[in-house]
Amino acid sequence: MTLAFPNPSRSFDRTRNAVRFTGYDGMFEVPFFVATDALARSLATVGTAERSEADYLTAFDAARGAVHDAARKIYAEGRRTSYTLTVADLR
């Protein structure tokens, strides 16, 4: 099956300091996280100390296509219980 992202929901995970979203491989739910530093490029105009959860969610939304492409790529490399996208994955 192909990894799909039919649910546009995403949330900020304070514990991981990342944005969480879900992919689906058939009926299997696959959890993904995007580290905030990977989204920081989109927030260049917002000072580091001023960045909020809402800023990271907005950055995620703006980069959604690239994030999903990167998620498909790392998912294809091997099955895990969850995946975390980093700066290197979004280049």
C-alpha positions as CSV (number, residue, x, y, z in Angstrom):
1,M,0.0,0.0,0.0
2,T,1.0,3.6,-0.4
3,L,1.3,6.0,2.5
4,A,-1.6,8.5,2.4
5,F,-2.5,11.6,4.4
6,P,-6.3,11.9,4.2
7,N,-6.7,13.5,7.6
8,P,-5.3,17.1,7.7
9,S,-5.2,17.2,11.5
10,R,-1.9,18.1,13.2
11,S,-1.1,19.1,16.7
12,F,1.9,20.4,18.7
13,D,3.6,17.9,21.0
14,R,5.3,19.8,23.8
15,T,7.1,16.7,25.1
16,R,8.8,16.1,21.7
17,N,8.9,19.8,20.7
18,A,7.5,18.8,17.4
19,V,4.4,18.9,15.3
20,R,2.5,15.5,15.2
21,F,0.6,14.3,12.2
22,T,-0.7,10.9,11.0
23,G,-0.3,8.9,7.8
24,Y,-2.2,5.8,6.8
25,D,-0.9,2.7,5.1
26,G,-4.1,1.0,4.3
27,M,-5.9,0.6,7.6
28,F,-2.7,1.1,9.6
29,E,-2.2,4.4,11.3
30,V,1.4,5.7,11.2
31,P,2.5,8.5,13.6
32,F,4.9,11.2,12.4
33,F,6.6,14.1,14.1
34,V,8.3,17.1,12.6
35,A,11.0,18.6,14.8
36,T,10.5,22.4,15.3
37,D,14.0,23.1,14.0
38,A,13.0,21.5,10.7
39,L,10.1,24.0,10.5
40,A,12.2,27.0,11.7
41,R,13.3,28.0,8.1
42,S,9.7,29.1,7.5
43,L,9.8,31.3,10.6
44,A,12.8,33.4,9.8
45,T,10.9,36.6,10.4
46,V,9.8,35.5,13.9
47,G,12.4,35.8,16.6
48,T,13.5,32.5,18.3
49,A,12.2,33.6,21.7
50,E,8.9,34.7,20.3
51,R,7.9,31.5,18.4
52,S,4.7,29.9,19.6
53,E,3.0,26.6,19.0
54,A,0.7,28.4,16.6
55,D,3.7,29.6,14.6
56,Y,5.0,26.0,14.2
57,L,1.5,24.8,13.2
58,T,1.3,27.5,10.6
59,A,4.8,26.6,9.3
60,F,3.7,23.0,9.1
61,D,0.7,24.0,7.0
62,A,2.8,26.0,4.7
63,A,5.2,23.1,4.1
64,R,2.6,20.3,4.2
65,G,3.4,19.0,0.7
66,A,7.2,18.9,1.3
67,V,6.5,17.3,4.8
68,H,4.3,14.6,3.3
69,D,6.9,13.9,0.6
70,A,9.6,13.6,3.2
71,A,7.4,11.3,5.3
72,R,6.8,9.0,2.4
73,K,10.5,8.8,1.8
74,I,11.5,7.9,5.3
75,Y,8.6,5.5,5.6
76,A,9.7,3.6,2.5
77,E,13.2,3.2,4.1
78,G,11.8,0.8,6.8
79,R,8.9,0.3,9.1
80,R,9.1,1.8,12.7
81,T,6.6,2.5,15.4
82,S,6.9,6.3,14.7
83,Y,9.0,8.6,12.5
84,T,10.5,12.0,13.3
85,L,11.4,14.3,10.4
86,T,14.5,16.5,10.9
87,V,16.1,19.4,9.1
88,A,18.0,16.9,6.9
89,D,14.7,15.2,5.8
90,L,13.1,18.5,4.6
91,R,16.0,19.7,2.4
